Amino acid sequence: ELLTSISNLHNIKELDLNGCLQLKILPDTIKNLTCLQVLDLRKCKLLERLQL
């Protein structure tokens, strides 16, 4: 699971999680990344849900 503290990265524009093989859940706080333009989830094969 990705830490909910990721929401503190307010100005991040690109988040590359490509190949995070153990990633299962993205926290709902990811919606607080209002400047985010690119979210790369390729090869995150265990990702079960994306809470937006």
C-alpha positions as CSV (number, residue, x, y, z in Angstrom):
1,E,0.0,0.0,0.0
2,L,1.2,3.5,-0.8
3,L,1.5,5.7,2.2
4,T,-1.3,8.2,2.8
5,S,1.4,10.9,3.4
6,I,1.8,11.0,-0.4
7,S,-0.9,13.6,-0.3
8,N,1.7,16.0,1.2
9,L,3.3,16.3,-2.2
10,H,1.0,19.0,-3.3
11,N,3.0,20.2,-6.3
12,I,4.0,16.9,-7.8
13,K,3.2,16.7,-11.5
14,E,4.3,13.2,-12.3
15,L,4.2,10.0,-10.2
16,D,5.9,7.0,-11.6
17,L,4.9,3.8,-9.9
18,N,5.7,1.6,-12.9
19,G,6.8,-1.8,-11.7
20,C,5.7,-1.5,-8.1
21,L,4.9,-5.2,-8.0
22,Q,3.6,-5.3,-4.5
23,L,1.3,-2.2,-4.8
24,K,-2.3,-3.3,-4.1
25,I,-4.1,-0.2,-3.1
26,L,-3.7,3.5,-3.8
27,P,-5.0,5.6,-0.9
28,D,-7.9,7.9,-1.5
29,T,-5.6,10.8,-0.5
30,I,-4.1,10.6,-3.9
31,K,-7.0,12.8,-5.1
32,N,-5.4,15.6,-3.1
33,L,-2.5,15.8,-5.7
34,T,-4.2,18.5,-7.6
35,C,-1.2,19.3,-9.8
36,L,-0.7,15.6,-10.8
37,Q,-0.8,15.2,-14.6
38,V,0.8,11.8,-15.1
39,L,0.2,8.7,-13.0
40,D,2.1,5.7,-14.3
41,L,0.7,2.4,-13.0
42,R,2.1,0.0,-15.6
43,K,3.2,-3.4,-14.4
44,C,1.3,-2.9,-11.0
45,K,-0.2,-6.3,-11.5
46,L,-1.5,-6.6,-7.9
47,L,-3.3,-3.3,-7.9
48,E,-6.8,-4.1,-6.7
49,R,-8.4,-0.7,-6.5
50,L,-7.9,3.0,-7.3
51,Q,-9.9,5.1,-4.9
52,L,-10.7,8.4,-6.5
